[in-house]
Amino acid sequence: MDIAQIVPLMGDEELAAYQFLVTTGGARLERLASSLGWSPGRTERVLSWLSRNRLARPRPEGPGDWTAVHPDMVKLRYAEPLIGVVEAWQAQLEELRTQLDTLSGTCSPDPAGGSPAPVVTIEGAAELRDALAVTARRCTEEVLAVQPLGQKTPAPARDLVCGTGEPVPPGVGVRVLLPHLSRHDADVRHRAARIIASGGEVRTTAASLPPLLVFDRTTAFLFEAGAGPEDGAGGAEGAGTGRAHLVRHGALVGFIVHMVVSAWATGTVFDRSGGGNRIPASLTQETKTAIVQLLAAGYKDEVVARRLGIGVRTCRKYIAELFDDLGAQSRFQAGWMARDRMPGAVRAGAAAKER
């Protein structure tokens, strides 16, 4: 069997069109045809090939607009099924890899470097699910997950962690870190119980970390959560499934792992009995402090809510309560006033007076 029956190899026309889309940042069909001296029919045929093989996609904001997709995503889709094929296919497989590495160099800030890009943006639920599935199958030691169970986290990430989608291999440890307030979400408690029952560990923390997954401490996925029902977008569960950043850069992944492990070490073991489905009317001092710190750092209400695992309307209610309690008129002022009222700050102030 010819490997081209599984992985269509790129021709000169497809390569020329792809490179044009990369260098221009995207273009309309008419501009692509005019620049390359092609007829509209020929251009449509080439774009159709690139689209079928996930190397290009139309932009949702404008009909007729096309943009290139990073070739590393095609590698994730095609390279895995080819591992272990007979030696007769090896030469053609290497040709495919060479082509895709060449395209990676085209997209890289340093085209001379042949290594994969350290950060790749993935767009689309199908592309994200494929990338997670391939990475999960290659995982051999552990999966670290932060905020992977809420409604605003991409569905492929929830499915993987909960074991309802592409499963991680047997023997791979799974550690899940959630915001403290997630203990009051019935859906999250149900999913956490499934993870614990299957041998995973779940803890909660006051640390404000974004949704992410780390595989074997070498590959990280950072998710951009979409709008959910409380954001006023009317989105259903799993709405935020379309965009993530695949990180392979050693230093970046190391920093991400350090932040997750530090939060895990000070986290609280998840209580499956929960505390009811309603979030408490009064927040703990720990959560209040987290909100004020995020506000003082300049984050918007939507980001604060996402980091703490609560709805935007609920978050704004708590912010209003904090402002009333502190008598603050601005976020920056609230940050300083809250800092002065923290027990540690009081002790430090008293010690300074004694000196």
N, C-alpha and C positions, 0 to 999 in steps of 0.2 A: 504493500500500500504506500502511496506517495504521501509524504507529510503535508504537501500542499492541499490535500483533501481535508485536512484538519485545520491547518493554519495557512490561509491564503497569503502568498508572498507578494510583496509590494512591487509594482512595476514603476517605470520611469515617470509615467503620467501622475500616478498617485503620490510618488515622492515629491514631484514638483509642486503639486497642489498643496500637499501638507506643509512643505517648507514655506510656501507663500503665506499660508494661514498663520504659521508661527511667527514669521518675521513682521507681518503686518498687524498681528494681534487679532486677526479675524477680518472677514470681508464679505461683501454681498456677492452673490453668484455672478452678477453682471460684471463687477469689478474684476473678479477672478478670471472670468472668460476673456475680458479685454486685455488684461495684463499678460496672460499666457498665450494669447492669440488663438484661443479655442472657440468653437461654436458653442451656443448655449446647451445643445444636446450632449456634446462631448463633456462639457463641464458638469452637467447634471449626473452623467454616468460615473465620472470620477468621484464626485462628492457622495454619491450613493454608495460606492464601494467603501470609501473612508468611513461613512456612517455605519454601514453593516459591520465593519470590523472595529468600531468604537474608537477610531482615530480622529473623528471630527463629529460635531453635532451642531444642529441649528440653534441659534440663540432664541430663548423664549420671548425676549422683548421685541424682536423684529423679524417678521417673516422674510426669508431670503438671506438672512445674516448667518454666517457660518464661522465657527471657531474651532481651533485644534484642541484635541484631548491629549494629555501627556502620555507618551508611549509606555511608561512604566506600568500604567493600568492595563495595557494590553499584555504585557509580560505576565502580570498576575493572573490574567485570564487563561493564557495559552500555555505558559511554561510548565505549570504544575502537571497537567495530564500527560506531558511528554517525558516526565522524569521516568527513567527506567525502560524506555523503549529500546528496541533492538538496535544493535550497532549500525545496521544498514541505514537507519534514519539519522544518525549522529551528524553527518556532514550537512544535511539540510537544516537540521535544528540549529547548528552553529551559524548557518547563513541567516536564519531568522533572527537569532540573537544579535548578530552583527548589525543587521538592518535597524533593529530597535535601539541598540546602543548608539548608533549613528544619530537617530532621531533624538535620543536623550541628550546627546551633545548639542544638537541644534537648539533644544529648549533650555539648556543649562547656561548660567552666566559665563561659564568657562567652557566653550565648545571643545577645547583641546582635551579636557578631562573625560575619560571614558567611563568613570564610575557613575552609578545611579544617583539621581538628584537627592540631596539630603532631606528635602521637604517637597511633597507632591500633594496638590489639592485634588480631591476626589469629589466629583459632582454627579448626583443621581443615585437613587436608591439601589438600582441594580448593580452599578459599578461598586458602590460601597459594600454591598452584600458579598460580591465576588471577592473583593480585596480582603475582607474580614475572614471569609471562609478559607481562602488560601493560606493566610497568615496563621489562622487557628490550627489548621492541619499540620503546619510545620512546627508548632509550639511543642516544646519538650519538657519544660520545667514549671512555669507559672504564668498566670494571667492576673494582672492588677487592674481593677476596675474602679472608677470613681463616678458616682452618680449615673449608673447605667440602667436604672429601673423606672425613672419617672416618665411621665407622658411626653415631656419635651426632649427626651433623649432619643436618638434615631432607633427605630424598631430593630434593624439588624443587630445593633449592639445589645439591646435587651434580650433578643432571641438567643444570641450566642451565650451570654452570661447565664441565662435561665435554663439553657439546655433545650429550648424549643426550636432552635434553628440549627445551624452548623455546629456540632458539638466539638469541644476541645478533646484531644486524645486522652485516653485513660491514663491516670497517674499524674496528670498536670494539675497542680494546685490552683485554686481560684480564690482570690481575696477581693472582697467588694467593700468599698468605703462609701457611705451615704451621709447626707446632712442629718443632724439630730432630729430636725422636724419631720423627716420622712417616716419616723416611727408612728406618726399620727395619720398616715395614709394607708388605708386598707389594702389597696392594690399593691403598694410597695411591700407591705408586710407579707402578703401572700407570696409574692415573688421571692422575697428574702427567705421565707420558710422553705421554698423549693430548693434554693441554693444550699442552704444549711443541710437539708435532708440528703442532698447528693454528695455531701462531703466538703462543701465550700465553707468559707468563713465570711461573716458579715459584721462590720462595725460601723458606728456612726461617729461623726466628728463635727466640731464647730468651725473647722477650717473651711475657707471658701475656695474650693478647687473646682475647675470646670469639668464637664463630662469628658472622660477619656478612657482608653484601654491601653495597656502596655503588655506586650508579649515577650517573655524571656528577657526582659530588661534591655532589649535591643531594638524593638520596633514599637512605636506609639501611634495611636490614632487620637487626634484631638477633634472633638465634634462641635459643630456650630448648631446649637439647638434652634429649631424653628419655632414659630408662634404656636401656642396652644390655645385652648378654649378661653383661659382667663386673660389672654393678651388681647382679646377683642377680635381675633382673626377667625374665630369660629372653627378652628382646626380640630380634627379628631385625633385620637391617640395615634402616636407614630407620625405626626405631621412633620416633625423636624428630621427628615430622613435624607436630605439631599446633599449635604456638604460636610466634608471632613478633611483633615490634613494628616497625611501619612508622614511620620517623622522617622528617619533612620540615622540622622546625625548623632554620633556617639555622645558628644558633650550635651546636646539638647536633651536626648533621651535620658542621660545620666541625671541631669537637673530635674527632669520630670519625676523620675523614680525617687530621687532624694525627697522631693516635696511630698509625694504620696506615702512613702515609708515613714517619714516624720509624723505625718498626720495619723497614720495607722497606729504608731506606737503610743500616741496619747488618746486614741479613740476609745469608745465604749462598746463592749460587745452588744450586738443587736438583741433586743428583747422581743421575742416573737409574740409575746402577749400584747405588746404595744401599750398605748395609753388612750385608746378610743380613737374614733375617726375624726374628731374635731381637734384642730390645733388649739392649744391653750389660749385663753384670753390674754393672759399676761406672759410675756416671754421671760425666759431665764436671763440672768445678767450676762451669761456667756454669749447668747444669741444677740442680745441687744448690742453688746460690744462689737460683735462681728458686723452687724448692720451699719453701725456708726463708722467703723473703720473703712468699710467699702464705700460709704457715701463720701467720707472725707478724702478718699483716694480719687474721687471724681467719677465713679461708676454710676451709670443710669439705673433707674428703678428696676428695669427689666433684667439687667445683668445681676443686680443684687439678689433679686428673687430667684433667678436661675441658680446662682451659686449656693443659695441656702435651701433650695428645694421647695420653695413655696410659690404660690400664685402671685401675680403682679398686684392684683387688688389687695390681697392680704398683706403683702409687703408694704404697700403704700399706707395701709391702715396703721401698721406698726411704726412706720416712719413718722406719721402724724402724732402718734402717741409719744414717741421719743422726743419730738420737738416740743410738745406740750410739757412733758416732764422736765426737760432741761431749760425751757424758756428760750430756746435758740431761734434765730431768725434765718439762718442759712446752714447749709450742710457743713461748711468749713467750721463755723462757730460751734455747731453741734459736736464735731469731732474733738475740738479742744476742750469744750466743757465736759464731755464724757470722760476724756482722758484725766482731767483734774479730779473727777469723782471716783475713779477706779481705786480700789484698795491699795494697789502697788504704788500708784502715784501719791496717795496720801501719806504712806509710810516714807516714801522718798522725800516728800516735802518736809515731814516732821524731822527727819534725820538731818536735812540741810539746815533747819532752824536751830537744832541743838548745836551744830558746829559753829 
